[in-house]
Amino acid sequence: MADQQAAPSDAMQIDGGLQSGIRDAAKPFTFTGRVQYASPEEATMVCNALAVDPELRPEAVSRELRVDGSALVMDFAAVDMRTLRAAVGTFCDLLGLATRTLEAFGPAATVAAAAAAEGQPAAAAAAAGEAR
């Protein structure tokens, strides 16, 4: 299956395919996706937020999350395509929520809020945040 691309928001790009780092003969259906963030810190925050929720049916689905540079990498393996689709779909819903939360309350939002409190334009505040 060819790589798929979708842009749920400006901060993340998902590209995935039917391959995985997970090797389990009992779970032959696999998916790997990468979500690019602005920094390794942002990718790590999202990874840590999502890693606390275990799969509901570990006998049917395996999930591995890791950070590679500023990308969150997700690997899934499942017993059948339907289970894989459900697991990846549910995870992507949570991933979108975590990313929107990061965009609203993460490092960039903190810099913009501080600038607004000081009366600075947001662009100047963002530049100041990048210079740190």
Backbone as XML, in Angstrom:
<?xml version="1.0"?>
<chain id="A" units="angstrom">
  <residue number="1" name="MET">
    <atom name="N" x="0.839" y="-1.170" z="0.000"/>
    <atom name="CA" x="0.000" y="0.000" z="0.000"/>
    <atom name="C" x="0.883" y="1.232" z="0.000"/>
  </residue>
  <residue number="2" name="ALA">
    <atom name="N" x="0.586" y="2.207" z="-0.805"/>
    <atom name="CA" x="1.398" y="3.411" z="-0.913"/>
    <atom name="C" x="1.278" y="4.246" z="0.350"/>
  </residue>
  <residue number="3" name="ASP">
    <atom name="N" x="2.299" y="5.103" z="0.566"/>
    <atom name="CA" x="2.245" y="5.994" z="1.719"/>
    <atom name="C" x="1.030" y="6.889" z="1.628"/>
  </residue>
  <residue number="4" name="GLN">
    <atom name="N" x="0.409" y="7.125" z="2.780"/>
    <atom name="CA" x="-0.747" y="8.000" z="2.865"/>
    <atom name="C" x="-0.323" y="9.248" z="3.605"/>
  </residue>
  <residue number="5" name="GLN">
    <atom name="N" x="-0.852" y="10.411" z="3.197"/>
    <atom name="CA" x="-0.550" y="11.636" z="3.900"/>
    <atom name="C" x="-1.835" y="12.344" z="4.245"/>
  </residue>
  <residue number="6" name="ALA">
    <atom name="N" x="-1.888" y="12.874" z="5.452"/>
    <atom name="CA" x="-3.010" y="13.672" z="5.903"/>
    <atom name="C" x="-2.455" y="14.752" z="6.803"/>
  </residue>
  <residue number="7" name="ALA">
    <atom name="N" x="-3.108" y="15.877" z="6.856"/>
    <atom name="CA" x="-2.649" y="16.970" z="7.698"/>
    <atom name="C" x="-3.754" y="17.392" z="8.643"/>
  </residue>
  <residue number="8" name="PRO">
    <atom name="N" x="-3.891" y="16.727" z="9.812"/>
    <atom name="CA" x="-4.925" y="17.093" z="10.751"/>
    <atom name="C" x="-4.755" y="18.513" z="11.277"/>
  </residue>
  <residue number="9" name="SER">
    <atom name="N" x="-3.533" y="19.023" z="11.321"/>
    <atom name="CA" x="-3.282" y="20.398" z="11.732"/>
    <atom name="C" x="-1.972" y="20.834" z="11.114"/>
  </residue>
  <residue number="10" name="ASP">
    <atom name="N" x="-1.664" y="22.120" z="11.235"/>
    <atom name="CA" x="-0.420" y="22.628" z="10.676"/>
    <atom name="C" x="0.804" y="22.042" z="11.367"/>
  </residue>
  <residue number="11" name="ALA">
    <atom name="N" x="0.672" y="21.613" z="12.617"/>
    <atom name="CA" x="1.819" y="21.150" z="13.391"/>
    <atom name="C" x="2.165" y="19.692" z="13.157"/>
  </residue>
  <residue number="12" name="MET">
    <atom name="N" x="1.266" y="18.921" z="12.544"/>
    <atom name="CA" x="1.605" y="17.512" z="12.378"/>
    <atom name="C" x="1.273" y="17.018" z="10.986"/>
  </residue>
  <residue number="13" name="GLN">
    <atom name="N" x="2.105" y="16.140" z="10.520"/>
    <atom name="CA" x="1.919" y="15.458" z="9.251"/>
    <atom name="C" x="2.007" y="13.977" z="9.548"/>
  </residue>
  <residue number="14" name="ILE">
    <atom name="N" x="1.055" y="13.226" z="9.058"/>
    <atom name="CA" x="1.075" y="11.782" z="9.281"/>
    <atom name="C" x="1.380" y="11.107" z="7.959"/>
  </residue>
  <residue number="15" name="ASP">
    <atom name="N" x="2.371" y="10.257" z="7.953"/>
    <atom name="CA" x="2.575" y="9.399" z="6.797"/>
    <atom name="C" x="2.763" y="7.995" z="7.333"/>
  </residue>
  <residue number="16" name="GLY">
    <atom name="N" x="2.048" y="7.090" z="6.766"/>
    <atom name="CA" x="2.112" y="5.731" z="7.281"/>
    <atom name="C" x="2.000" y="4.729" z="6.163"/>
  </residue>
  <residue number="17" name="GLY">
    <atom name="N" x="2.254" y="3.514" z="6.479"/>
    <atom name="CA" x="2.144" y="2.445" z="5.513"/>
    <atom name="C" x="1.984" y="1.127" z="6.229"/>
  </residue>
  <residue number="18" name="LEU">
    <atom name="N" x="1.882" y="0.077" z="5.472"/>
    <atom name="CA" x="1.697" y="-1.246" z="6.064"/>
    <atom name="C" x="3.047" y="-1.926" z="6.251"/>
  </residue>
  <residue number="19" name="GLN">
    <atom name="N" x="3.787" y="-1.424" z="7.212"/>
    <atom name="CA" x="5.017" y="-2.056" z="7.651"/>
    <atom name="C" x="5.187" y="-1.674" z="9.107"/>
  </residue>
  <residue number="20" name="SER">
    <atom name="N" x="6.006" y="-2.391" z="9.822"/>
    <atom name="CA" x="6.107" y="-2.116" z="11.246"/>
    <atom name="C" x="7.412" y="-2.626" z="11.809"/>
  </residue>
  <residue number="21" name="GLY">
    <atom name="N" x="7.804" y="-2.032" z="12.931"/>
    <atom name="CA" x="8.938" y="-2.530" z="13.670"/>
    <atom name="C" x="8.548" y="-3.702" z="14.558"/>
  </residue>
  <residue number="22" name="ILE">
    <atom name="N" x="7.248" y="-3.915" z="14.745"/>
    <atom name="CA" x="6.755" y="-5.010" z="15.581"/>
    <atom name="C" x="6.763" y="-6.296" z="14.758"/>
  </residue>
  <residue number="23" name="ARG">
    <atom name="N" x="7.361" y="-7.332" z="15.289"/>
    <atom name="CA" x="7.379" y="-8.632" z="14.616"/>
    <atom name="C" x="6.681" y="-9.646" z="15.511"/>
  </residue>
  <residue number="24" name="ASP">
    <atom name="N" x="5.514" y="-10.104" z="15.082"/>
    <atom name="CA" x="4.740" y="-11.071" z="15.856"/>
    <atom name="C" x="3.930" y="-11.894" z="14.865"/>
  </residue>
  <residue number="25" name="ALA">
    <atom name="N" x="4.254" y="-13.168" z="14.738"/>
    <atom name="CA" x="3.575" y="-14.031" z="13.765"/>
    <atom name="C" x="2.079" y="-14.131" z="14.039"/>
  </residue>
  <residue number="26" name="ALA">
    <atom name="N" x="1.662" y="-13.960" z="15.291"/>
    <atom name="CA" x="0.242" y="-14.034" z="15.630"/>
    <atom name="C" x="-0.506" y="-12.756" z="15.260"/>
  </residue>
  <residue number="27" name="LYS">
    <atom name="N" x="0.255" y="-11.697" z="14.935"/>
    <atom name="CA" x="-0.348" y="-10.405" z="14.581"/>
    <atom name="C" x="0.272" y="-9.920" z="13.267"/>
  </residue>
  <residue number="28" name="PRO">
    <atom name="N" x="-0.163" y="-10.497" z="12.143"/>
    <atom name="CA" x="0.493" y="-10.221" z="10.866"/>
    <atom name="C" x="0.124" y="-8.884" z="10.218"/>
  </residue>
  <residue number="29" name="PHE">
    <atom name="N" x="-0.921" y="-8.226" z="10.676"/>
    <atom name="CA" x="-1.344" y="-6.967" z="10.069"/>
    <atom name="C" x="-0.703" y="-5.810" z="10.828"/>
  </residue>
  <residue number="30" name="THR">
    <atom name="N" x="0.072" y="-4.984" z="10.119"/>
    <atom name="CA" x="0.869" y="-3.962" z="10.786"/>
    <atom name="C" x="0.686" y="-2.588" z="10.159"/>
  </residue>
  <residue number="31" name="PHE">
    <atom name="N" x="1.006" y="-1.577" z="10.944"/>
    <atom name="CA" x="0.974" y="-0.187" z="10.492"/>
    <atom name="C" x="2.063" y="0.577" z="11.222"/>
  </residue>
  <residue number="32" name="THR">
    <atom name="N" x="2.787" y="1.420" z="10.491"/>
    <atom name="CA" x="3.761" y="2.334" z="11.080"/>
    <atom name="C" x="3.441" y="3.735" z="10.598"/>
  </residue>
  <residue number="33" name="GLY">
    <atom name="N" x="3.431" y="4.679" z="11.513"/>
    <atom name="CA" x="3.188" y="6.076" z="11.160"/>
    <atom name="C" x="4.189" y="6.977" z="11.848"/>
  </residue>
  <residue number="34" name="ARG">
    <atom name="N" x="4.483" y="8.107" z="11.214"/>
    <atom name="CA" x="5.380" y="9.122" z="11.771"/>
    <atom name="C" x="4.628" y="10.439" z="11.814"/>
  </residue>
  <residue number="35" name="VAL">
    <atom name="N" x="4.727" y="11.126" z="12.934"/>
    <atom name="CA" x="4.126" y="12.447" z="13.082"/>
    <atom name="C" x="5.254" y="13.410" z="13.426"/>
  </residue>
  <residue number="36" name="GLN">
    <atom name="N" x="5.455" y="14.382" z="12.567"/>
    <atom name="CA" x="6.548" y="15.337" z="12.733"/>
    <atom name="C" x="6.092" y="16.507" z="13.607"/>
  </residue>
  <residue number="37" name="TYR">
    <atom name="N" x="6.879" y="16.839" z="14.618"/>
    <atom name="CA" x="6.614" y="17.977" z="15.488"/>
    <atom name="C" x="7.712" y="19.015" z="15.317"/>
  </residue>
  <residue number="38" name="ALA">
    <atom name="N" x="7.525" y="20.169" z="15.934"/>
    <atom name="CA" x="8.481" y="21.267" z="15.792"/>
    <atom name="C" x="9.802" y="20.982" z="16.500"/>
  </residue>
  <residue number="39" name="SER">
    <atom name="N" x="9.772" y="20.149" z="17.535"/>
    <atom name="CA" x="10.995" y="19.877" z="18.296"/>
    <atom name="C" x="10.923" y="18.480" z="18.914"/>
  </residue>
  <residue number="40" name="PRO">
    <atom name="N" x="12.074" y="17.936" z="19.294"/>
    <atom name="CA" x="12.069" y="16.649" z="20.000"/>
    <atom name="C" x="11.305" y="16.725" z="21.327"/>
  </residue>
  <residue number="41" name="GLU">
    <atom name="N" x="11.347" y="17.884" z="21.980"/>
    <atom name="CA" x="10.632" y="18.043" z="23.248"/>
    <atom name="C" x="9.129" y="17.898" z="23.048"/>
  </residue>
  <residue number="42" name="GLU">
    <atom name="N" x="8.590" y="18.501" z="21.983"/>
    <atom name="CA" x="7.160" y="18.381" z="21.706"/>
    <atom name="C" x="6.791" y="16.934" z="21.393"/>
  </residue>
  <residue number="43" name="ALA">
    <atom name="N" x="7.601" y="16.265" z="20.582"/>
    <atom name="CA" x="7.335" y="14.861" z="20.253"/>
    <atom name="C" x="7.359" y="14.000" z="21.516"/>
  </residue>
  <residue number="44" name="THR">
    <atom name="N" x="8.293" y="14.273" z="22.413"/>
    <atom name="CA" x="8.400" y="13.522" z="23.661"/>
    <atom name="C" x="7.197" y="13.774" z="24.565"/>
  </residue>
  <residue number="45" name="MET">
    <atom name="N" x="6.732" y="15.033" z="24.630"/>
    <atom name="CA" x="5.553" y="15.332" z="25.451"/>
    <atom name="C" x="4.335" y="14.554" z="24.967"/>
  </residue>
  <residue number="46" name="VAL">
    <atom name="N" x="4.119" y="14.535" z="23.656"/>
    <atom name="CA" x="2.967" y="13.816" z="23.106"/>
    <atom name="C" x="3.139" y="12.311" z="23.318"/>
  </residue>
  <residue number="47" name="CYS">
    <atom name="N" x="4.331" y="11.799" z="23.093"/>
    <atom name="CA" x="4.598" y="10.368" z="23.299"/>
    <atom name="C" x="4.306" y="9.970" z="24.743"/>
  </residue>
  <residue number="48" name="ASN">
    <atom name="N" x="4.795" y="10.758" z="25.693"/>
    <atom name="CA" x="4.570" y="10.449" z="27.108"/>
    <atom name="C" x="3.092" y="10.521" z="27.473"/>
  </residue>
  <residue number="49" name="ALA">
    <atom name="N" x="2.380" y="11.475" z="26.892"/>
    <atom name="CA" x="0.946" y="11.604" z="27.179"/>
    <atom name="C" x="0.167" y="10.402" z="26.657"/>
  </residue>
  <residue number="50" name="LEU">
    <atom name="N" x="0.554" y="9.885" z="25.497"/>
    <atom name="CA" x="-0.182" y="8.778" z="24.882"/>
    <atom name="C" x="0.267" y="7.405" z="25.373"/>
  </residue>
  <residue number="51" name="ALA">
    <atom name="N" x="1.473" y="7.307" z="25.875"/>
    <atom name="CA" x="2.016" y="6.006" z="26.294"/>
    <atom name="C" x="1.350" y="5.465" z="27.556"/>
  </residue>
  <residue number="52" name="VAL">
    <atom name="N" x="0.692" y="6.321" z="28.324"/>
    <atom name="CA" x="0.102" y="5.859" z="29.591"/>
    <atom name="C" x="-1.149" y="5.015" z="29.386"/>
  </residue>
  <residue number="53" name="ASP">
    <atom name="N" x="-1.788" y="5.135" z="28.230"/>
    <atom name="CA" x="-3.005" y="4.364" z="27.957"/>
    <atom name="C" x="-2.656" y="3.065" z="27.247"/>
  </residue>
  <residue number="54" name="PRO">
    <atom name="N" x="-2.813" y="1.917" z="27.919"/>
    <atom name="CA" x="-2.506" y="0.643" z="27.259"/>
    <atom name="C" x="-3.594" y="0.275" z="26.252"/>
  </residue>
  <residue number="55" name="GLU">
    <atom name="N" x="-3.262" y="-0.606" z="25.340"/>
    <atom name="CA" x="-4.267" y="-1.131" z="24.415"/>
    <atom name="C" x="-5.302" y="-1.902" z="25.222"/>
  </residue>
  <residue number="56" name="LEU">
    <atom name="N" x="-6.557" y="-1.769" z="24.830"/>
    <atom name="CA" x="-7.632" y="-2.443" z="25.563"/>
    <atom name="C" x="-7.619" y="-3.953" z="25.351"/>
  </residue>
  <residue number="57" name="ARG">
    <atom name="N" x="-7.134" y="-4.397" z="24.188"/>
    <atom name="CA" x="-7.074" y="-5.833" z="23.892"/>
    <atom name="C" x="-5.647" y="-6.203" z="23.481"/>
  </residue>
  <residue number="58" name="PRO">
    <atom name="N" x="-4.725" y="-6.291" z="24.441"/>
    <atom name="CA" x="-3.333" y="-6.572" z="24.090"/>
    <atom name="C" x="-3.128" y="-7.927" z="23.422"/>
  </residue>
  <residue number="59" name="GLU">
    <atom name="N" x="-4.075" y="-8.850" z="23.615"/>
    <atom name="CA" x="-3.966" y="-10.139" z="22.924"/>
    <atom name="C" x="-4.253" y="-9.995" z="21.435"/>
  </residue>
  <residue number="60" name="ALA">
    <atom name="N" x="-4.919" y="-8.904" z="21.039"/>
    <atom name="CA" x="-5.277" y="-8.696" z="19.637"/>
    <atom name="C" x="-4.467" y="-7.593" z="18.966"/>
  </residue>
  <residue number="61" name="VAL">
    <atom name="N" x="-3.941" y="-6.641" z="19.754"/>
    <atom name="CA" x="-3.219" y="-5.489" z="19.192"/>
    <atom name="C" x="-1.984" y="-5.195" z="20.030"/>
  </residue>
  <residue number="62" name="SER">
    <atom name="N" x="-0.870" y="-4.948" z="19.351"/>
    <atom name="CA" x="0.347" y="-4.466" z="20.009"/>
    <atom name="C" x="0.626" y="-3.064" z="19.497"/>
  </residue>
  <residue number="63" name="ARG">
    <atom name="N" x="1.105" y="-2.202" z="20.394"/>
    <atom name="CA" x="1.437" y="-0.829" z="20.005"/>
    <atom name="C" x="2.767" y="-0.454" z="20.626"/>
  </residue>
  <residue number="64" name="GLU">
    <atom name="N" x="3.627" y="0.157" z="19.832"/>
    <atom name="CA" x="4.898" y="0.683" z="20.328"/>
    <atom name="C" x="5.002" y="2.130" z="19.890"/>
  </residue>
  <residue number="65" name="LEU">
    <atom name="N" x="5.404" y="3.004" z="20.816"/>
    <atom name="CA" x="5.622" y="4.416" z="20.519"/>
    <atom name="C" x="7.070" y="4.745" z="20.813"/>
  </residue>
  <residue number="66" name="ARG">
    <atom name="N" x="7.660" y="5.598" z="19.968"/>
    <atom name="CA" x="9.016" y="6.061" z="20.229"/>
    <atom name="C" x="9.207" y="7.418" z="19.563"/>
  </residue>
  <residue number="67" name="VAL">
    <atom name="N" x="10.211" y="8.132" z="20.015"/>
    <atom name="CA" x="10.550" y="9.428" z="19.436"/>
    <atom name="C" x="11.822" y="9.249" z="18.633"/>
  </residue>
  <residue number="68" name="ASP">
    <atom name="N" x="11.808" y="9.748" z="17.407"/>
    <atom name="CA" x="12.961" y="9.707" z="16.511"/>
    <atom name="C" x="13.227" y="11.139" z="16.067"/>
  </residue>
  <residue number="69" name="GLY">
    <atom name="N" x="14.171" y="11.799" z="16.731"/>
    <atom name="CA" x="14.402" y="13.217" z="16.453"/>
    <atom name="C" x="13.203" y="14.017" z="16.929"/>
  </residue>
  <residue number="70" name="SER">
    <atom name="N" x="12.571" y="14.742" z="16.014"/>
    <atom name="CA" x="11.371" y="15.500" z="16.382"/>
    <atom name="C" x="10.104" y="14.816" z="15.875"/>
  </residue>
  <residue number="71" name="ALA">
    <atom name="N" x="10.196" y="13.525" z="15.584"/>
    <atom name="CA" x="9.033" y="12.771" z="15.099"/>
    <atom name="C" x="8.592" y="11.742" z="16.134"/>
  </residue>
  <residue number="72" name="LEU">
    <atom name="N" x="7.289" y="11.595" z="16.256"/>
    <atom name="CA" x="6.705" y="10.509" z="17.036"/>
    <atom name="C" x="6.472" y="9.363" z="16.062"/>
  </residue>
  <residue number="73" name="VAL">
    <atom name="N" x="6.996" y="8.189" z="16.378"/>
    <atom name="CA" x="6.833" y="7.016" z="15.522"/>
    <atom name="C" x="5.940" y="6.027" z="16.257"/>
  </residue>
  <residue number="74" name="MET">
    <atom name="N" x="4.911" y="5.551" z="15.553"/>
    <atom name="CA" x="3.980" y="4.596" z="16.149"/>
    <atom name="C" x="3.955" y="3.329" z="15.316"/>
  </residue>
  <residue number="75" name="ASP">
    <atom name="N" x="4.069" y="2.195" z="15.970"/>
    <atom name="CA" x="3.991" y="0.886" z="15.322"/>
    <atom name="C" x="2.815" y="0.129" z="15.921"/>
  </residue>
  <residue number="76" name="PHE">
    <atom name="N" x="1.995" y="-0.454" z="15.056"/>
    <atom name="CA" x="0.866" y="-1.280" z="15.485"/>
    <atom name="C" x="0.968" y="-2.628" z="14.796"/>
  </residue>
  <residue number="77" name="ALA">
    <atom name="N" x="0.545" y="-3.682" z="15.479"/>
    <atom name="CA" x="0.396" y="-5.011" z="14.887"/>
    <atom name="C" x="-0.895" y="-5.594" z="15.445"/>
  </residue>
  <residue number="78" name="ALA">
    <atom name="N" x="-1.674" y="-6.250" z="14.577"/>
    <atom name="CA" x="-2.969" y="-6.779" z="15.007"/>
    <atom name="C" x="-3.240" y="-8.128" z="14.364"/>
  </residue>
  <residue number="79" name="VAL">
    <atom name="N" x="-4.211" y="-8.828" z="14.941"/>
    <atom name="CA" x="-4.566" y="-10.160" z="14.460"/>
    <atom name="C" x="-5.336" y="-10.114" z="13.148"/>
  </residue>
  <residue number="80" name="ASP">
    <atom name="N" x="-6.039" y="-9.015" z="12.870"/>
    <atom name="CA" x="-6.757" y="-8.884" z="11.602"/>
    <atom name="C" x="-6.855" y="-7.408" z="11.213"/>
  </residue>
  <residue number="81" name="MET">
    <atom name="N" x="-7.228" y="-7.169" z="9.961"/>
    <atom name="CA" x="-7.260" y="-5.810" z="9.429"/>
    <atom name="C" x="-8.295" y="-4.944" z="10.151"/>
  </residue>
  <residue number="82" name="ARG">
    <atom name="N" x="-9.427" y="-5.513" z="10.474"/>
    <atom name="CA" x="-10.480" y="-4.746" z="11.155"/>
    <atom name="C" x="-9.997" y="-4.245" z="12.520"/>
  </residue>
  <residue number="83" name="THR">
    <atom name="N" x="-9.349" y="-5.106" z="13.268"/>
    <atom name="CA" x="-8.823" y="-4.734" z="14.581"/>
    <atom name="C" x="-7.733" y="-3.680" z="14.440"/>
  </residue>
  <residue number="84" name="LEU">
    <atom name="N" x="-6.874" y="-3.839" z="13.437"/>
    <atom name="CA" x="-5.821" y="-2.857" z="13.183"/>
    <atom name="C" x="-6.430" y="-1.496" z="12.869"/>
  </residue>
  <residue number="85" name="ARG">
    <atom name="N" x="-7.412" y="-1.478" z="11.984"/>
    <atom name="CA" x="-8.058" y="-0.219" z="11.591"/>
    <atom name="C" x="-8.688" y="0.465" z="12.805"/>
  </residue>
  <residue number="86" name="ALA">
    <atom name="N" x="-9.365" y="-0.293" z="13.650"/>
    <atom name="CA" x="-9.997" y="0.278" z="14.842"/>
    <atom name="C" x="-8.953" y="0.841" z="15.810"/>
  </residue>
  <residue number="87" name="ALA">
    <atom name="N" x="-7.877" y="0.107" z="16.024"/>
    <atom name="CA" x="-6.835" y="0.553" z="16.955"/>
    <atom name="C" x="-6.141" y="1.811" z="16.455"/>
  </residue>
  <residue number="88" name="VAL">
    <atom name="N" x="-5.785" y="1.826" z="15.171"/>
    <atom name="CA" x="-5.105" y="2.993" z="14.605"/>
    <atom name="C" x="-6.047" y="4.193" z="14.585"/>
  </residue>
  <residue number="89" name="GLY">
    <atom name="N" x="-7.302" y="3.976" z="14.218"/>
    <atom name="CA" x="-8.267" y="5.073" z="14.182"/>
    <atom name="C" x="-8.481" y="5.702" z="15.549"/>
  </residue>
  <residue number="90" name="THR">
    <atom name="N" x="-8.655" y="4.874" z="16.558"/>
    <atom name="CA" x="-8.839" y="5.374" z="17.920"/>
    <atom name="C" x="-7.593" y="6.107" z="18.397"/>
  </residue>
  <residue number="91" name="PHE">
    <atom name="N" x="-6.426" y="5.535" z="18.108"/>
    <atom name="CA" x="-5.179" y="6.172" z="18.514"/>
    <atom name="C" x="-5.018" y="7.527" z="17.827"/>
  </residue>
  <residue number="92" name="CYS">
    <atom name="N" x="-5.358" y="7.616" z="16.548"/>
    <atom name="CA" x="-5.223" y="8.887" z="15.830"/>
    <atom name="C" x="-6.159" y="9.952" z="16.396"/>
  </residue>
  <residue number="93" name="ASP">
    <atom name="N" x="-7.331" y="9.548" z="16.878"/>
    <atom name="CA" x="-8.215" y="10.501" z="17.559"/>
    <atom name="C" x="-7.521" y="11.063" z="18.802"/>
  </residue>
  <residue number="94" name="LEU">
    <atom name="N" x="-6.921" y="10.186" z="19.602"/>
    <atom name="CA" x="-6.207" y="10.629" z="20.801"/>
    <atom name="C" x="-4.973" y="11.451" z="20.445"/>
  </residue>
  <residue number="95" name="LEU">
    <atom name="N" x="-4.289" y="11.064" z="19.381"/>
    <atom name="CA" x="-3.119" y="11.798" z="18.916"/>
    <atom name="C" x="-3.502" y="13.218" z="18.507"/>
  </residue>
  <residue number="96" name="GLY">
    <atom name="N" x="-4.609" y="13.349" z="17.797"/>
    <atom name="CA" x="-5.084" y="14.677" z="17.403"/>
    <atom name="C" x="-5.410" y="15.534" z="18.610"/>
  </residue>
  <residue number="97" name="LEU">
    <atom name="N" x="-6.055" y="14.944" z="19.606"/>
    <atom name="CA" x="-6.382" y="15.671" z="20.833"/>
    <atom name="C" x="-5.109" y="16.117" z="21.552"/>
  </residue>
  <residue number="98" name="ALA">
    <atom name="N" x="-4.141" y="15.224" z="21.672"/>
    <atom name="CA" x="-2.879" y="15.562" z="22.338"/>
    <atom name="C" x="-2.147" y="16.671" z="21.587"/>
  </residue>
  <residue number="99" name="THR">
    <atom name="N" x="-2.175" y="16.622" z="20.263"/>
    <atom name="CA" x="-1.497" y="17.638" z="19.459"/>
    <atom name="C" x="-2.191" y="18.988" z="19.581"/>
  </residue>
  <residue number="100" name="ARG">
    <atom name="N" x="-3.527" y="18.987" z="19.533"/>
    <atom name="CA" x="-4.254" y="20.256" z="19.697"/>
    <atom name="C" x="-4.016" y="20.840" z="21.089"/>
  </residue>
  <residue number="101" name="THR">
    <atom name="N" x="-3.932" y="19.987" z="22.094"/>
    <atom name="CA" x="-3.642" y="20.455" z="23.449"/>
    <atom name="C" x="-2.248" y="21.055" z="23.510"/>
  </residue>
  <residue number="102" name="LEU">
    <atom name="N" x="-1.275" y="20.406" z="22.879"/>
    <atom name="CA" x="0.085" y="20.932" z="22.826"/>
    <atom name="C" x="0.103" y="22.288" z="22.128"/>
  </residue>
  <residue number="103" name="GLU">
    <atom name="N" x="-0.625" y="22.401" z="21.022"/>
    <atom name="CA" x="-0.676" y="23.672" z="20.295"/>
    <atom name="C" x="-1.294" y="24.773" z="21.153"/>
  </residue>
  <residue number="104" name="ALA">
    <atom name="N" x="-2.310" y="24.424" z="21.947"/>
    <atom name="CA" x="-2.999" y="25.422" z="22.761"/>
    <atom name="C" x="-2.228" y="25.793" z="24.029"/>
  </residue>
  <residue number="105" name="PHE">
    <atom name="N" x="-1.554" y="24.809" z="24.645"/>
    <atom name="CA" x="-0.949" y="25.039" z="25.951"/>
    <atom name="C" x="0.543" y="24.747" z="26.007"/>
  </residue>
  <residue number="106" name="GLY">
    <atom name="N" x="1.141" y="24.345" z="24.898"/>
    <atom name="CA" x="2.547" y="23.959" z="24.896"/>
    <atom name="C" x="3.490" y="25.143" z="24.893"/>
  </residue>
  <residue number="107" name="PRO">
    <atom name="N" x="4.764" y="24.905" z="24.596"/>
    <atom name="CA" x="5.789" y="25.945" z="24.669"/>
    <atom name="C" x="5.471" y="27.193" z="23.839"/>
  </residue>
  <residue number="108" name="ALA">
    <atom name="N" x="5.013" y="27.034" z="22.614"/>
    <atom name="CA" x="4.731" y="28.195" z="21.767"/>
    <atom name="C" x="3.582" y="29.014" z="22.339"/>
  </residue>
  <residue number="109" name="ALA">
    <atom name="N" x="2.561" y="28.348" z="22.873"/>
    <atom name="CA" x="1.427" y="29.056" z="23.467"/>
    <atom name="C" x="1.868" y="29.812" z="24.715"/>
  </residue>
  <residue number="110" name="THR">
    <atom name="N" x="2.802" y="29.254" z="25.475"/>
    <atom name="CA" x="3.302" y="29.912" z="26.674"/>
    <atom name="C" x="4.034" y="31.194" z="26.311"/>
  </residue>
  <residue number="111" name="VAL">
    <atom name="N" x="4.855" y="31.159" z="25.262"/>
    <atom name="CA" x="5.582" y="32.342" z="24.809"/>
    <atom name="C" x="4.601" y="33.406" z="24.332"/>
  </residue>
  <residue number="112" name="ALA">
    <atom name="N" x="3.594" y="33.007" z="23.557"/>
    <atom name="CA" x="2.607" y="33.959" z="23.044"/>
    <atom name="C" x="1.804" y="34.577" z="24.183"/>
  </residue>
  <residue number="113" name="ALA">
    <atom name="N" x="1.422" y="33.782" z="25.181"/>
    <atom name="CA" x="0.657" y="34.303" z="26.316"/>
    <atom name="C" x="1.491" y="35.287" z="27.128"/>
  </residue>
  <residue number="114" name="ALA">
    <atom name="N" x="2.761" y="34.982" z="27.322"/>
    <atom name="CA" x="3.643" y="35.889" z="28.056"/>
    <atom name="C" x="3.806" y="37.200" z="27.299"/>
  </residue>
  <residue number="115" name="ALA">
    <atom name="N" x="3.923" y="37.117" z="25.980"/>
    <atom name="CA" x="4.061" y="38.322" z="25.160"/>
    <atom name="C" x="2.797" y="39.164" z="25.222"/>
  </residue>
  <residue number="116" name="ALA">
    <atom name="N" x="1.654" y="38.511" z="25.174"/>
    <atom name="CA" x="0.386" y="39.236" z="25.245"/>
    <atom name="C" x="0.267" y="39.952" z="26.585"/>
  </residue>
  <residue number="117" name="ALA">
    <atom name="N" x="0.711" y="39.316" z="27.643"/>
    <atom name="CA" x="0.654" y="39.928" z="28.966"/>
    <atom name="C" x="1.573" y="41.139" z="29.052"/>
  </residue>
  <residue number="118" name="GLU">
    <atom name="N" x="2.682" y="41.103" z="28.301"/>
    <atom name="CA" x="3.633" y="42.213" z="28.297"/>
    <atom name="C" x="3.326" y="43.228" z="27.206"/>
  </residue>
  <residue number="119" name="GLY">
    <atom name="N" x="2.322" y="42.940" z="26.378"/>
    <atom name="CA" x="1.947" y="43.861" z="25.315"/>
    <atom name="C" x="2.807" y="43.763" z="24.064"/>
  </residue>
  <residue number="120" name="GLN">
    <atom name="N" x="3.572" y="42.681" z="23.908"/>
    <atom name="CA" x="4.410" y="42.494" z="22.726"/>
    <atom name="C" x="3.610" y="41.802" z="21.637"/>
  </residue>
  <residue number="121" name="PRO">
    <atom name="N" x="3.912" y="42.111" z="20.368"/>
    <atom name="CA" x="3.269" y="41.361" z="19.280"/>
    <atom name="C" x="3.673" y="39.887" z="19.349"/>
  </residue>
  <residue number="122" name="ALA">
    <atom name="N" x="2.773" y="39.018" z="18.936"/>
    <atom name="CA" x="3.020" y="37.572" z="18.996"/>
    <atom name="C" x="4.231" y="37.160" z="18.174"/>
  </residue>
  <residue number="123" name="ALA">
    <atom name="N" x="4.447" y="37.790" z="17.008"/>
    <atom name="CA" x="5.590" y="37.420" z="16.161"/>
    <atom name="C" x="6.902" y="37.704" z="16.872"/>
  </residue>
  <residue number="124" name="ALA">
    <atom name="N" x="6.989" y="38.843" z="17.561"/>
    <atom name="CA" x="8.209" y="39.169" z="18.294"/>
    <atom name="C" x="8.419" y="38.192" z="19.437"/>
  </residue>
  <residue number="125" name="ALA">
    <atom name="N" x="7.329" y="37.804" z="20.080"/>
    <atom name="CA" x="7.427" y="36.841" z="21.174"/>
    <atom name="C" x="7.891" y="35.486" z="20.670"/>
  </residue>
  <residue number="126" name="ALA">
    <atom name="N" x="7.384" y="35.073" z="19.520"/>
    <atom name="CA" x="7.799" y="33.791" z="18.954"/>
    <atom name="C" x="9.276" y="33.819" z="18.612"/>
  </residue>
  <residue number="127" name="ALA">
    <atom name="N" x="9.742" y="34.929" z="18.044"/>
    <atom name="CA" x="11.162" y="35.057" z="17.715"/>
    <atom name="C" x="12.000" y="35.023" z="18.985"/>
  </residue>
  <residue number="128" name="ALA">
    <atom name="N" x="11.520" y="35.668" z="20.039"/>
    <atom name="CA" x="12.243" y="35.653" z="21.309"/>
    <atom name="C" x="12.295" y="34.245" z="21.876"/>
  </residue>
  <residue number="129" name="GLY">
    <atom name="N" x="11.211" y="33.499" z="21.734"/>
    <atom name="CA" x="11.171" y="32.123" z="22.222"/>
    <atom name="C" x="12.125" y="31.227" z="21.472"/>
  </residue>
  <residue number="130" name="GLU">
    <atom name="N" x="12.274" y="31.454" z="20.155"/>
    <atom name="CA" x="13.190" y="30.643" z="19.352"/>
    <atom name="C" x="14.633" y="30.970" z="19.678"/>
  </residue>
  <residue number="131" name="ALA">
    <atom name="N" x="14.903" y="32.213" z="20.081"/>
    <atom name="CA" x="16.270" y="32.629" z="20.353"/>
    <atom name="C" x="16.791" y="32.052" z="21.660"/>
  </residue>
  <residue number="132" name="ARG">
    <atom name="N" x="15.914" y="31.610" z="22.535"/>
    <atom name="CA" x="16.339" y="31.086" z="23.847"/>
    <atom name="C" x="17.059" y="29.793" z="23.731"/>
  </residue>
</chain>
